[in-house]
Each structure stands twice: as structure tokens, then as C-alpha cells.
Amino acid sequence: MPVHNVEVVDGIAYVSYNIDGRRVVHLRDSENPKQIAHFDNVSAEDERGSWGGRGVHVVKYTVYLSDMQSGRYAFRST
């Protein structure tokens, strides 16, 4: 699935995919990146023809996500 936005903060990559949800990847060990969180708001049966996630932005401890069909989301990160 295509990646639309990536924001890296303090060695953590916040990645917005089209229909494959949002991924949070720990990059501090560059030879062994690890996914540490995932959020997918598009159900499997809705993935065909869905535009899904487009944006991700991190401000302090809040991760903001945007989706062209279902709106905006905000999550607290620690």
C-alpha cells in the first residue's frame, strides 16, 4: 500500500498508509526497526476503492491522523 506521509520524531517514525492504516516504527536501531503500534480504521471489506489515510502529524505527545473518508483522529503517545 502506498505511503502518503512520514514524520520522524525522536527516532520514532509515524507512517500514514493509504488503506493499510497507520504504523509507528521504532528506528533507533537502524538495522532492526520495529513496529510498535498500528491503527487501521478501514475494514478489510471496505479497502477496495477506499482512499483511507492521508496525513500524520505529531505535536508533543499527540499524534494526529487524517482520513479522506472517516475524518480525523488524535492519539496520545508516551
mmJSON file of the N, C-alpha and C atoms, coordinates in Angstrom:
{"data_MODEL":{"atom_site":{
"group_PDB":["ATOM","ATOM","ATOM","ATOM","ATOM","ATOM","ATOM","ATOM","ATOM","ATOM","ATOM","ATOM","ATOM","ATOM","ATOM","ATOM","ATOM","ATOM","ATOM","ATOM","ATOM","ATOM","ATOM","ATOM","ATOM","ATOM","ATOM","ATOM","ATOM","ATOM","ATOM","ATOM","ATOM","ATOM","ATOM","ATOM","ATOM","ATOM","ATOM","ATOM","ATOM","ATOM","ATOM","ATOM","ATOM","ATOM","ATOM","ATOM","ATOM","ATOM","ATOM","ATOM","ATOM","ATOM","ATOM","ATOM","ATOM","ATOM","ATOM","ATOM","ATOM","ATOM","ATOM","ATOM","ATOM","ATOM","ATOM","ATOM","ATOM","ATOM","ATOM","ATOM","ATOM","ATOM","ATOM","ATOM","ATOM","ATOM","ATOM","ATOM","ATOM","ATOM","ATOM","ATOM","ATOM","ATOM","ATOM","ATOM","ATOM","ATOM","ATOM","ATOM","ATOM","ATOM","ATOM","ATOM","ATOM","ATOM","ATOM","ATOM","ATOM","ATOM","ATOM","ATOM","ATOM","ATOM","ATOM","ATOM","ATOM","ATOM","ATOM","ATOM","ATOM","ATOM","ATOM","ATOM","ATOM","ATOM","ATOM","ATOM","ATOM","ATOM","ATOM","ATOM","ATOM","ATOM","ATOM","ATOM","ATOM","ATOM","ATOM","ATOM","ATOM","ATOM","ATOM","ATOM","ATOM","ATOM","ATOM","ATOM","ATOM","ATOM","ATOM","ATOM","ATOM","ATOM","ATOM","ATOM","ATOM","ATOM","ATOM","ATOM","ATOM","ATOM","ATOM","ATOM","ATOM","ATOM","ATOM","ATOM","ATOM","ATOM","ATOM","ATOM","ATOM","ATOM","ATOM","ATOM","ATOM","ATOM","ATOM","ATOM","ATOM","ATOM","ATOM","ATOM","ATOM","ATOM","ATOM","ATOM","ATOM","ATOM","ATOM","ATOM","ATOM","ATOM","ATOM","ATOM","ATOM","ATOM","ATOM","ATOM","ATOM","ATOM","ATOM","ATOM","ATOM","ATOM","ATOM","ATOM","ATOM","ATOM","ATOM","ATOM","ATOM","ATOM","ATOM","ATOM","ATOM","ATOM","ATOM","ATOM","ATOM","ATOM","ATOM","ATOM","ATOM","ATOM","ATOM","ATOM","ATOM","ATOM","ATOM","ATOM","ATOM","ATOM","ATOM","ATOM","ATOM","ATOM","ATOM","ATOM","ATOM","ATOM"],
"id":[1,2,3,4,5,6,7,8,9,10,11,12,13,14,15,16,17,18,19,20,21,22,23,24,25,26,27,28,29,30,31,32,33,34,35,36,37,38,39,40,41,42,43,44,45,46,47,48,49,50,51,52,53,54,55,56,57,58,59,60,61,62,63,64,65,66,67,68,69,70,71,72,73,74,75,76,77,78,79,80,81,82,83,84,85,86,87,88,89,90,91,92,93,94,95,96,97,98,99,100,101,102,103,104,105,106,107,108,109,110,111,112,113,114,115,116,117,118,119,120,121,122,123,124,125,126,127,128,129,130,131,132,133,134,135,136,137,138,139,140,141,142,143,144,145,146,147,148,149,150,151,152,153,154,155,156,157,158,159,160,161,162,163,164,165,166,167,168,169,170,171,172,173,174,175,176,177,178,179,180,181,182,183,184,185,186,187,188,189,190,191,192,193,194,195,196,197,198,199,200,201,202,203,204,205,206,207,208,209,210,211,212,213,214,215,216,217,218,219,220,221,222,223,224,225,226,227,228,229,230,231,232,233,234],
"type_symbol":["N","C","C","N","C","C","N","C","C","N","C","C","N","C","C","N","C","C","N","C","C","N","C","C","N","C","C","N","C","C","N","C","C","N","C","C","N","C","C","N","C","C","N","C","C","N","C","C","N","C","C","N","C","C","N","C","C","N","C","C","N","C","C","N","C","C","N","C","C","N","C","C","N","C","C","N","C","C","N","C","C","N","C","C","N","C","C","N","C","C","N","C","C","N","C","C","N","C","C","N","C","C","N","C","C","N","C","C","N","C","C","N","C","C","N","C","C","N","C","C","N","C","C","N","C","C","N","C","C","N","C","C","N","C","C","N","C","C","N","C","C","N","C","C","N","C","C","N","C","C","N","C","C","N","C","C","N","C","C","N","C","C","N","C","C","N","C","C","N","C","C","N","C","C","N","C","C","N","C","C","N","C","C","N","C","C","N","C","C","N","C","C","N","C","C","N","C","C","N","C","C","N","C","C","N","C","C","N","C","C","N","C","C","N","C","C","N","C","C","N","C","C","N","C","C","N","C","C","N","C","C","N","C","C"],
"label_atom_id":["N","CA","C","N","CA","C","N","CA","C","N","CA","C","N","CA","C","N","CA","C","N","CA","C","N","CA","C","N","CA","C","N","CA","C","N","CA","C","N","CA","C","N","CA","C","N","CA","C","N","CA","C","N","CA","C","N","CA","C","N","CA","C","N","CA","C","N","CA","C","N","CA","C","N","CA","C","N","CA","C","N","CA","C","N","CA","C","N","CA","C","N","CA","C","N","CA","C","N","CA","C","N","CA","C","N","CA","C","N","CA","C","N","CA","C","N","CA","C","N","CA","C","N","CA","C","N","CA","C","N","CA","C","N","CA","C","N","CA","C","N","CA","C","N","CA","C","N","CA","C","N","CA","C","N","CA","C","N","CA","C","N","CA","C","N","CA","C","N","CA","C","N","CA","C","N","CA","C","N","CA","C","N","CA","C","N","CA","C","N","CA","C","N","CA","C","N","CA","C","N","CA","C","N","CA","C","N","CA","C","N","CA","C","N","CA","C","N","CA","C","N","CA","C","N","CA","C","N","CA","C","N","CA","C","N","CA","C","N","CA","C","N","CA","C","N","CA","C","N","CA","C","N","CA","C","N","CA","C","N","CA","C","N","CA","C","N","CA","C","N","CA","C"],
"label_alt_id":[null,null,null,null,null,null,null,null,null,null,null,null,null,null,null,null,null,null,null,null,null,null,null,null,null,null,null,null,null,null,null,null,null,null,null,null,null,null,null,null,null,null,null,null,null,null,null,null,null,null,null,null,null,null,null,null,null,null,null,null,null,null,null,null,null,null,null,null,null,null,null,null,null,null,null,null,null,null,null,null,null,null,null,null,null,null,null,null,null,null,null,null,null,null,null,null,null,null,null,null,null,null,null,null,null,null,null,null,null,null,null,null,null,null,null,null,null,null,null,null,null,null,null,null,null,null,null,null,null,null,null,null,null,null,null,null,null,null,null,null,null,null,null,null,null,null,null,null,null,null,null,null,null,null,null,null,null,null,null,null,null,null,null,null,null,null,null,null,null,null,null,null,null,null,null,null,null,null,null,null,null,null,null,null,null,null,null,null,null,null,null,null,null,null,null,null,null,null,null,null,null,null,null,null,null,null,null,null,null,null,null,null,null,null,null,null,null,null,null,null,null,null,null,null,null,null,null,null,null,null,null,null,null,null],
"label_comp_id":["MET","MET","MET","PRO","PRO","PRO","VAL","VAL","VAL","HIS","HIS","HIS","ASN","ASN","ASN","VAL","VAL","VAL","GLU","GLU","GLU","VAL","VAL","VAL","VAL","VAL","VAL","ASP","ASP","ASP","GLY","GLY","GLY","ILE","ILE","ILE","ALA","ALA","ALA","TYR","TYR","TYR","VAL","VAL","VAL","SER","SER","SER","TYR","TYR","TYR","ASN","ASN","ASN","ILE","ILE","ILE","ASP","ASP","ASP","GLY","GLY","GLY","ARG","ARG","ARG","ARG","ARG","ARG","VAL","VAL","VAL","VAL","VAL","VAL","HIS","HIS","HIS","LEU","LEU","LEU","ARG","ARG","ARG","ASP","ASP","ASP","SER","SER","SER","GLU","GLU","GLU","ASN","ASN","ASN","PRO","PRO","PRO","LYS","LYS","LYS","GLN","GLN","GLN","ILE","ILE","ILE","ALA","ALA","ALA","HIS","HIS","HIS","PHE","PHE","PHE","ASP","ASP","ASP","ASN","ASN","ASN","VAL","VAL","VAL","SER","SER","SER","ALA","ALA","ALA","GLU","GLU","GLU","ASP","ASP","ASP","GLU","GLU","GLU","ARG","ARG","ARG","GLY","GLY","GLY","SER","SER","SER","TRP","TRP","TRP","GLY","GLY","GLY","GLY","GLY","GLY","ARG","ARG","ARG","GLY","GLY","GLY","VAL","VAL","VAL","HIS","HIS","HIS","VAL","VAL","VAL","VAL","VAL","VAL","LYS","LYS","LYS","TYR","TYR","TYR","THR","THR","THR","VAL","VAL","VAL","TYR","TYR","TYR","LEU","LEU","LEU","SER","SER","SER","ASP","ASP","ASP","MET","MET","MET","GLN","GLN","GLN","SER","SER","SER","GLY","GLY","GLY","ARG","ARG","ARG","TYR","TYR","TYR","ALA","ALA","ALA","PHE","PHE","PHE","ARG","ARG","ARG","SER","SER","SER","THR","THR","THR"],
"label_asym_id":["A","A","A","A","A","A","A","A","A","A","A","A","A","A","A","A","A","A","A","A","A","A","A","A","A","A","A","A","A","A","A","A","A","A","A","A","A","A","A","A","A","A","A","A","A","A","A","A","A","A","A","A","A","A","A","A","A","A","A","A","A","A","A","A","A","A","A","A","A","A","A","A","A","A","A","A","A","A","A","A","A","A","A","A","A","A","A","A","A","A","A","A","A","A","A","A","A","A","A","A","A","A","A","A","A","A","A","A","A","A","A","A","A","A","A","A","A","A","A","A","A","A","A","A","A","A","A","A","A","A","A","A","A","A","A","A","A","A","A","A","A","A","A","A","A","A","A","A","A","A","A","A","A","A","A","A","A","A","A","A","A","A","A","A","A","A","A","A","A","A","A","A","A","A","A","A","A","A","A","A","A","A","A","A","A","A","A","A","A","A","A","A","A","A","A","A","A","A","A","A","A","A","A","A","A","A","A","A","A","A","A","A","A","A","A","A","A","A","A","A","A","A","A","A","A","A","A","A","A","A","A","A","A","A"],
"label_entity_id":["1","1","1","1","1","1","1","1","1","1","1","1","1","1","1","1","1","1","1","1","1","1","1","1","1","1","1","1","1","1","1","1","1","1","1","1","1","1","1","1","1","1","1","1","1","1","1","1","1","1","1","1","1","1","1","1","1","1","1","1","1","1","1","1","1","1","1","1","1","1","1","1","1","1","1","1","1","1","1","1","1","1","1","1","1","1","1","1","1","1","1","1","1","1","1","1","1","1","1","1","1","1","1","1","1","1","1","1","1","1","1","1","1","1","1","1","1","1","1","1","1","1","1","1","1","1","1","1","1","1","1","1","1","1","1","1","1","1","1","1","1","1","1","1","1","1","1","1","1","1","1","1","1","1","1","1","1","1","1","1","1","1","1","1","1","1","1","1","1","1","1","1","1","1","1","1","1","1","1","1","1","1","1","1","1","1","1","1","1","1","1","1","1","1","1","1","1","1","1","1","1","1","1","1","1","1","1","1","1","1","1","1","1","1","1","1","1","1","1","1","1","1","1","1","1","1","1","1","1","1","1","1","1","1"],
"label_seq_id":[1,1,1,2,2,2,3,3,3,4,4,4,5,5,5,6,6,6,7,7,7,8,8,8,9,9,9,10,10,10,11,11,11,12,12,12,13,13,13,14,14,14,15,15,15,16,16,16,17,17,17,18,18,18,19,19,19,20,20,20,21,21,21,22,22,22,23,23,23,24,24,24,25,25,25,26,26,26,27,27,27,28,28,28,29,29,29,30,30,30,31,31,31,32,32,32,33,33,33,34,34,34,35,35,35,36,36,36,37,37,37,38,38,38,39,39,39,40,40,40,41,41,41,42,42,42,43,43,43,44,44,44,45,45,45,46,46,46,47,47,47,48,48,48,49,49,49,50,50,50,51,51,51,52,52,52,53,53,53,54,54,54,55,55,55,56,56,56,57,57,57,58,58,58,59,59,59,60,60,60,61,61,61,62,62,62,63,63,63,64,64,64,65,65,65,66,66,66,67,67,67,68,68,68,69,69,69,70,70,70,71,71,71,72,72,72,73,73,73,74,74,74,75,75,75,76,76,76,77,77,77,78,78,78],
"pdbx_PDB_ins_code":[null,null,null,null,null,null,null,null,null,null,null,null,null,null,null,null,null,null,null,null,null,null,null,null,null,null,null,null,null,null,null,null,null,null,null,null,null,null,null,null,null,null,null,null,null,null,null,null,null,null,null,null,null,null,null,null,null,null,null,null,null,null,null,null,null,null,null,null,null,null,null,null,null,null,null,null,null,null,null,null,null,null,null,null,null,null,null,null,null,null,null,null,null,null,null,null,null,null,null,null,null,null,null,null,null,null,null,null,null,null,null,null,null,null,null,null,null,null,null,null,null,null,null,null,null,null,null,null,null,null,null,null,null,null,null,null,null,null,null,null,null,null,null,null,null,null,null,null,null,null,null,null,null,null,null,null,null,null,null,null,null,null,null,null,null,null,null,null,null,null,null,null,null,null,null,null,null,null,null,null,null,null,null,null,null,null,null,null,null,null,null,null,null,null,null,null,null,null,null,null,null,null,null,null,null,null,null,null,null,null,null,null,null,null,null,null,null,null,null,null,null,null,null,null,null,null,null,null,null,null,null,null,null,null],
"Cartn_x":[0.828,0.0,0.876,0.506,1.354,1.427,2.611,2.821,2.525,1.783,1.464,2.265,2.421,3.163,3.989,5.171,6.019,6.536,6.431,7.018,7.861,9.117,10.03,10.302,10.036,10.255,11.002,12.193,12.982,13.19,13.505,13.793,12.568,11.387,10.144,9.52,9.207,8.561,7.064,6.296,4.839,4.482,3.891,3.697,2.215,1.759,0.364,0.309,-0.365,-0.559,-1.942,-2.134,-3.42,-4.521,-4.513,-5.555,-4.983,-3.725,-3.099,-2.896,-3.643,-3.609,-2.397,-2.187,-1.065,-0.142,1.128,2.129,3.071,3.508,4.515,5.697,6.867,8.037,9.201,9.786,10.947,12.179,12.907,14.047,15.393,15.441,16.713,17.778,17.396,18.332,18.103,18.903,18.661,18.712,19.382,19.44,18.291,17.504,16.404,15.206,14.598,13.431,12.279,11.501,10.395,9.109,8.048,6.738,6.283,5.885,5.474,3.998,3.341,1.915,1.324,0.01,-0.709,-2.151,-2.701,-4.113,-4.652,-5.718,-6.327,-7.814,-8.274,-9.685,-10.495,-9.865,-10.573,-10.705,-11.943,-12.146,-11.731,-11.412,-10.921,-11.909,-13.202,-14.193,-14.357,-13.908,-14.008,-12.728,-11.685,-10.399,-10.402,-11.18,-11.226,-11.952,-11.281,-11.891,-11.805,-11.194,-11.078,-9.824,-9.913,-8.742,-7.99,-8.67,-8.01,-7.184,-6.111,-5.296,-4.457,-4.35,-3.546,-2.498,-2.797,-1.864,-1.553,-0.375,0.032,0.889,0.653,1.418,1.541,2.727,2.986,3.293,2.573,2.814,2.948,4.159,4.473,4.092,3.108,2.721,1.409,0.985,-0.256,0.036,-0.524,-0.382,-1.726,-1.704,-2.919,-2.907,-4.03,-4.184,-5.373,-5.27,-6.423,-6.75,-8.027,-8.532,-9.546,-9.442,-10.319,-11.775,-12.045,-13.417,-14.009,-13.213,-13.808,-13.423,-12.576,-12.313,-10.936,-10.882,-9.616,-9.591,-8.373,-8.172,-7.012,-7.043,-5.915,-5.637,-4.354,-3.937,-2.842,-2.857,-1.77,-0.663,0.557,1.718,2.578,3.237,4.107,5.531],
"Cartn_y":[-1.18,0.0,1.248,2.275,3.46,4.235,4.759,5.62,7.049,7.781,9.161,10.161,9.921,10.84,10.05,10.575,10.013,11.186,11.065,12.061,11.316,11.73,11.084,12.053,11.576,12.368,11.496,11.947,11.241,9.76,9.448,8.072,7.19,7.801,7.068,7.586,6.677,7.057,6.829,7.851,7.783,7.787,6.68,6.466,6.343,7.098,7.022,6.305,5.168,4.416,4.708,4.434,4.691,3.852,2.543,1.698,0.681,0.827,-0.134,0.459,1.499,2.066,2.925,3.185,3.989,3.104,3.287,2.462,3.369,2.886,3.586,2.631,3.107,2.242,2.849,2.034,2.435,2.288,3.407,3.401,3.525,3.549,3.818,2.777,1.542,0.517,0.391,1.096,1.196,-0.151,-1.12,-2.436,-3.348,-2.892,-3.712,-2.828,-2.13,-1.309,-2.2,-1.701,-2.498,-1.698,-2.316,-1.689,-1.765,-0.633,-0.619,-0.253,0.171,0.471,0.458,0.234,0.183,0.601,1.364,1.74,1.666,0.911,0.764,1.032,2.126,2.473,2.059,1.401,0.93,-0.584,-1.07,-2.516,-3.209,-4.477,-5.238,-5.199,-5.297,-5.299,-3.927,-2.853,-1.508,-1.052,-1.87,-1.43,-1.203,-1.949,-1.743,-0.425,0.462,1.738,2.771,2.446,3.385,4.227,5.492,6.361,6.3,5.999,5.778,6.939,6.586,7.578,8.429,9.689,10.607,11.33,11.705,12.542,12.051,12.425,12.161,13.34,13.788,14.906,14.715,14.957,14.75,16.095,16.4,17.608,17.169,17.327,16.875,15.411,15.095,13.693,13.326,14.096,13.804,13.524,12.415,12.03,12.297,13.132,13.467,12.719,12.102,11.357,11.916,11.914,12.316,11.215,11.119,10.103,10.771,10.513,11.19,10.75,9.619,9.142,9.228,8.96,8.87,10.005,10.951,12.118,12.148,12.762,12.959,12.199,11.853,11.117,11.75,11.639,12.107,11.059,10.73,9.735,10.308,9.971,10.364,9.333,9.809,8.95,9.19,8.145,8.319,7.981],
"Cartn_z":[0.0,0.0,0.0,-0.725,-0.806,0.505,0.764,1.918,1.49,2.331,1.995,2.81,4.067,4.908,5.903,6.214,7.263,8.078,9.37,10.258,11.281,11.439,12.381,13.527,14.746,15.956,16.955,17.376,18.393,18.073,16.82,16.448,16.254,16.232,16.002,14.706,13.767,12.511,12.622,12.284,12.243,10.763,10.287,8.859,8.555,7.548,7.117,5.768,5.739,4.507,3.961,2.691,2.072,2.73,2.526,3.127,4.099,4.442,5.352,6.739,7.055,8.395,8.666,9.937,10.383,11.181,10.973,11.649,12.425,13.557,14.352,14.457,14.005,13.894,14.67,15.543,16.343,15.454,15.22,14.301,14.986,16.272,16.957,16.664,16.414,15.951,14.45,13.66,12.214,11.498,12.073,11.443,11.872,12.828,13.327,13.704,12.708,13.036,13.495,14.458,14.994,15.006,14.479,14.575,16.028,16.593,17.994,18.168,17.088,17.166,15.764,15.711,14.44,14.679,13.765,13.814,12.401,12.197,10.873,11.007,10.432,10.54,9.312,8.332,7.147,7.242,7.307,7.41,6.114,6.21,5.059,3.894,4.181,3.099,2.458,3.125,2.567,1.874,1.886,1.357,-0.147,-0.881,-2.327,-2.604,-3.285,-3.629,-2.529,-1.414,-0.308,-0.472,-0.098,-0.123,1.184,2.264,3.541,4.042,4.774,5.46,4.535,4.879,4.084,4.902,6.129,6.848,8.236,8.703,10.076,10.519,11.741,12.283,13.786,14.324,15.749,16.387,17.479,18.262,19.713,20.249,21.604,21.749,22.573,22.8,22.127,21.143,20.44,18.976,18.477,17.073,16.4,15.378,14.63,13.31,12.978,11.738,10.976,9.651,8.846,7.862,7.559,6.66,5.738,4.447,3.481,3.587,4.227,4.307,5.713,6.713,8.053,8.985,8.55,9.381,9.995,11.203,11.884,13.192,13.604,14.848,15.594,16.899,17.73,18.793,18.976,19.958,20.829,22.085,22.994,22.874,22.833,22.749,23.978,24.463,25.628,25.297],
"occupancy":[1.0,1.0,1.0,1.0,1.0,1.0,1.0,1.0,1.0,1.0,1.0,1.0,1.0,1.0,1.0,1.0,1.0,1.0,1.0,1.0,1.0,1.0,1.0,1.0,1.0,1.0,1.0,1.0,1.0,1.0,1.0,1.0,1.0,1.0,1.0,1.0,1.0,1.0,1.0,1.0,1.0,1.0,1.0,1.0,1.0,1.0,1.0,1.0,1.0,1.0,1.0,1.0,1.0,1.0,1.0,1.0,1.0,1.0,1.0,1.0,1.0,1.0,1.0,1.0,1.0,1.0,1.0,1.0,1.0,1.0,1.0,1.0,1.0,1.0,1.0,1.0,1.0,1.0,1.0,1.0,1.0,1.0,1.0,1.0,1.0,1.0,1.0,1.0,1.0,1.0,1.0,1.0,1.0,1.0,1.0,1.0,1.0,1.0,1.0,1.0,1.0,1.0,1.0,1.0,1.0,1.0,1.0,1.0,1.0,1.0,1.0,1.0,1.0,1.0,1.0,1.0,1.0,1.0,1.0,1.0,1.0,1.0,1.0,1.0,1.0,1.0,1.0,1.0,1.0,1.0,1.0,1.0,1.0,1.0,1.0,1.0,1.0,1.0,1.0,1.0,1.0,1.0,1.0,1.0,1.0,1.0,1.0,1.0,1.0,1.0,1.0,1.0,1.0,1.0,1.0,1.0,1.0,1.0,1.0,1.0,1.0,1.0,1.0,1.0,1.0,1.0,1.0,1.0,1.0,1.0,1.0,1.0,1.0,1.0,1.0,1.0,1.0,1.0,1.0,1.0,1.0,1.0,1.0,1.0,1.0,1.0,1.0,1.0,1.0,1.0,1.0,1.0,1.0,1.0,1.0,1.0,1.0,1.0,1.0,1.0,1.0,1.0,1.0,1.0,1.0,1.0,1.0,1.0,1.0,1.0,1.0,1.0,1.0,1.0,1.0,1.0,1.0,1.0,1.0,1.0,1.0,1.0,1.0,1.0,1.0,1.0,1.0,1.0,1.0,1.0,1.0,1.0,1.0,1.0],
"B_iso_or_equiv":[0.0,0.0,0.0,0.0,0.0,0.0,0.0,0.0,0.0,0.0,0.0,0.0,0.0,0.0,0.0,0.0,0.0,0.0,0.0,0.0,0.0,0.0,0.0,0.0,0.0,0.0,0.0,0.0,0.0,0.0,0.0,0.0,0.0,0.0,0.0,0.0,0.0,0.0,0.0,0.0,0.0,0.0,0.0,0.0,0.0,0.0,0.0,0.0,0.0,0.0,0.0,0.0,0.0,0.0,0.0,0.0,0.0,0.0,0.0,0.0,0.0,0.0,0.0,0.0,0.0,0.0,0.0,0.0,0.0,0.0,0.0,0.0,0.0,0.0,0.0,0.0,0.0,0.0,0.0,0.0,0.0,0.0,0.0,0.0,0.0,0.0,0.0,0.0,0.0,0.0,0.0,0.0,0.0,0.0,0.0,0.0,0.0,0.0,0.0,0.0,0.0,0.0,0.0,0.0,0.0,0.0,0.0,0.0,0.0,0.0,0.0,0.0,0.0,0.0,0.0,0.0,0.0,0.0,0.0,0.0,0.0,0.0,0.0,0.0,0.0,0.0,0.0,0.0,0.0,0.0,0.0,0.0,0.0,0.0,0.0,0.0,0.0,0.0,0.0,0.0,0.0,0.0,0.0,0.0,0.0,0.0,0.0,0.0,0.0,0.0,0.0,0.0,0.0,0.0,0.0,0.0,0.0,0.0,0.0,0.0,0.0,0.0,0.0,0.0,0.0,0.0,0.0,0.0,0.0,0.0,0.0,0.0,0.0,0.0,0.0,0.0,0.0,0.0,0.0,0.0,0.0,0.0,0.0,0.0,0.0,0.0,0.0,0.0,0.0,0.0,0.0,0.0,0.0,0.0,0.0,0.0,0.0,0.0,0.0,0.0,0.0,0.0,0.0,0.0,0.0,0.0,0.0,0.0,0.0,0.0,0.0,0.0,0.0,0.0,0.0,0.0,0.0,0.0,0.0,0.0,0.0,0.0,0.0,0.0,0.0,0.0,0.0,0.0,0.0,0.0,0.0,0.0,0.0,0.0],
"pdbx_formal_charge":[null,null,null,null,null,null,null,null,null,null,null,null,null,null,null,null,null,null,null,null,null,null,null,null,null,null,null,null,null,null,null,null,null,null,null,null,null,null,null,null,null,null,null,null,null,null,null,null,null,null,null,null,null,null,null,null,null,null,null,null,null,null,null,null,null,null,null,null,null,null,null,null,null,null,null,null,null,null,null,null,null,null,null,null,null,null,null,null,null,null,null,null,null,null,null,null,null,null,null,null,null,null,null,null,null,null,null,null,null,null,null,null,null,null,null,null,null,null,null,null,null,null,null,null,null,null,null,null,null,null,null,null,null,null,null,null,null,null,null,null,null,null,null,null,null,null,null,null,null,null,null,null,null,null,null,null,null,null,null,null,null,null,null,null,null,null,null,null,null,null,null,null,null,null,null,null,null,null,null,null,null,null,null,null,null,null,null,null,null,null,null,null,null,null,null,null,null,null,null,null,null,null,null,null,null,null,null,null,null,null,null,null,null,null,null,null,null,null,null,null,null,null,null,null,null,null,null,null,null,null,null,null,null,null],
"auth_seq_id":[1,1,1,2,2,2,3,3,3,4,4,4,5,5,5,6,6,6,7,7,7,8,8,8,9,9,9,10,10,10,11,11,11,12,12,12,13,13,13,14,14,14,15,15,15,16,16,16,17,17,17,18,18,18,19,19,19,20,20,20,21,21,21,22,22,22,23,23,23,24,24,24,25,25,25,26,26,26,27,27,27,28,28,28,29,29,29,30,30,30,31,31,31,32,32,32,33,33,33,34,34,34,35,35,35,36,36,36,37,37,37,38,38,38,39,39,39,40,40,40,41,41,41,42,42,42,43,43,43,44,44,44,45,45,45,46,46,46,47,47,47,48,48,48,49,49,49,50,50,50,51,51,51,52,52,52,53,53,53,54,54,54,55,55,55,56,56,56,57,57,57,58,58,58,59,59,59,60,60,60,61,61,61,62,62,62,63,63,63,64,64,64,65,65,65,66,66,66,67,67,67,68,68,68,69,69,69,70,70,70,71,71,71,72,72,72,73,73,73,74,74,74,75,75,75,76,76,76,77,77,77,78,78,78],
"auth_comp_id":["MET","MET","MET","PRO","PRO","PRO","VAL","VAL","VAL","HIS","HIS","HIS","ASN","ASN","ASN","VAL","VAL","VAL","GLU","GLU","GLU","VAL","VAL","VAL","VAL","VAL","VAL","ASP","ASP","ASP","GLY","GLY","GLY","ILE","ILE","ILE","ALA","ALA","ALA","TYR","TYR","TYR","VAL","VAL","VAL","SER","SER","SER","TYR","TYR","TYR","ASN","ASN","ASN","ILE","ILE","ILE","ASP","ASP","ASP","GLY","GLY","GLY","ARG","ARG","ARG","ARG","ARG","ARG","VAL","VAL","VAL","VAL","VAL","VAL","HIS","HIS","HIS","LEU","LEU","LEU","ARG","ARG","ARG","ASP","ASP","ASP","SER","SER","SER","GLU","GLU","GLU","ASN","ASN","ASN","PRO","PRO","PRO","LYS","LYS","LYS","GLN","GLN","GLN","ILE","ILE","ILE","ALA","ALA","ALA","HIS","HIS","HIS","PHE","PHE","PHE","ASP","ASP","ASP","ASN","ASN","ASN","VAL","VAL","VAL","SER","SER","SER","ALA","ALA","ALA","GLU","GLU","GLU","ASP","ASP","ASP","GLU","GLU","GLU","ARG","ARG","ARG","GLY","GLY","GLY","SER","SER","SER","TRP","TRP","TRP","GLY","GLY","GLY","GLY","GLY","GLY","ARG","ARG","ARG","GLY","GLY","GLY","VAL","VAL","VAL","HIS","HIS","HIS","VAL","VAL","VAL","VAL","VAL","VAL","LYS","LYS","LYS","TYR","TYR","TYR","THR","THR","THR","VAL","VAL","VAL","TYR","TYR","TYR","LEU","LEU","LEU","SER","SER","SER","ASP","ASP","ASP","MET","MET","MET","GLN","GLN","GLN","SER","SER","SER","GLY","GLY","GLY","ARG","ARG","ARG","TYR","TYR","TYR","ALA","ALA","ALA","PHE","PHE","PHE","ARG","ARG","ARG","SER","SER","SER","THR","THR","THR"],
"auth_asym_id":["A","A","A","A","A","A","A","A","A","A","A","A","A","A","A","A","A","A","A","A","A","A","A","A","A","A","A","A","A","A","A","A","A","A","A","A","A","A","A","A","A","A","A","A","A","A","A","A","A","A","A","A","A","A","A","A","A","A","A","A","A","A","A","A","A","A","A","A","A","A","A","A","A","A","A","A","A","A","A","A","A","A","A","A","A","A","A","A","A","A","A","A","A","A","A","A","A","A","A","A","A","A","A","A","A","A","A","A","A","A","A","A","A","A","A","A","A","A","A","A","A","A","A","A","A","A","A","A","A","A","A","A","A","A","A","A","A","A","A","A","A","A","A","A","A","A","A","A","A","A","A","A","A","A","A","A","A","A","A","A","A","A","A","A","A","A","A","A","A","A","A","A","A","A","A","A","A","A","A","A","A","A","A","A","A","A","A","A","A","A","A","A","A","A","A","A","A","A","A","A","A","A","A","A","A","A","A","A","A","A","A","A","A","A","A","A","A","A","A","A","A","A","A","A","A","A","A","A","A","A","A","A","A","A"],
"auth_atom_id":["N","CA","C","N","CA","C","N","CA","C","N","CA","C","N","CA","C","N","CA","C","N","CA","C","N","CA","C","N","CA","C","N","CA","C","N","CA","C","N","CA","C","N","CA","C","N","CA","C","N","CA","C","N","CA","C","N","CA","C","N","CA","C","N","CA","C","N","CA","C","N","CA","C","N","CA","C","N","CA","C","N","CA","C","N","CA","C","N","CA","C","N","CA","C","N","CA","C","N","CA","C","N","CA","C","N","CA","C","N","CA","C","N","CA","C","N","CA","C","N","CA","C","N","CA","C","N","CA","C","N","CA","C","N","CA","C","N","CA","C","N","CA","C","N","CA","C","N","CA","C","N","CA","C","N","CA","C","N","CA","C","N","CA","C","N","CA","C","N","CA","C","N","CA","C","N","CA","C","N","CA","C","N","CA","C","N","CA","C","N","CA","C","N","CA","C","N","CA","C","N","CA","C","N","CA","C","N","CA","C","N","CA","C","N","CA","C","N","CA","C","N","CA","C","N","CA","C","N","CA","C","N","CA","C","N","CA","C","N","CA","C","N","CA","C","N","CA","C","N","CA","C","N","CA","C","N","CA","C","N","CA","C","N","CA","C","N","CA","C","N","CA","C"],
"pdbx_PDB_model_num":[1,1,1,1,1,1,1,1,1,1,1,1,1,1,1,1,1,1,1,1,1,1,1,1,1,1,1,1,1,1,1,1,1,1,1,1,1,1,1,1,1,1,1,1,1,1,1,1,1,1,1,1,1,1,1,1,1,1,1,1,1,1,1,1,1,1,1,1,1,1,1,1,1,1,1,1,1,1,1,1,1,1,1,1,1,1,1,1,1,1,1,1,1,1,1,1,1,1,1,1,1,1,1,1,1,1,1,1,1,1,1,1,1,1,1,1,1,1,1,1,1,1,1,1,1,1,1,1,1,1,1,1,1,1,1,1,1,1,1,1,1,1,1,1,1,1,1,1,1,1,1,1,1,1,1,1,1,1,1,1,1,1,1,1,1,1,1,1,1,1,1,1,1,1,1,1,1,1,1,1,1,1,1,1,1,1,1,1,1,1,1,1,1,1,1,1,1,1,1,1,1,1,1,1,1,1,1,1,1,1,1,1,1,1,1,1,1,1,1,1,1,1,1,1,1,1,1,1,1,1,1,1,1,1]
}}}
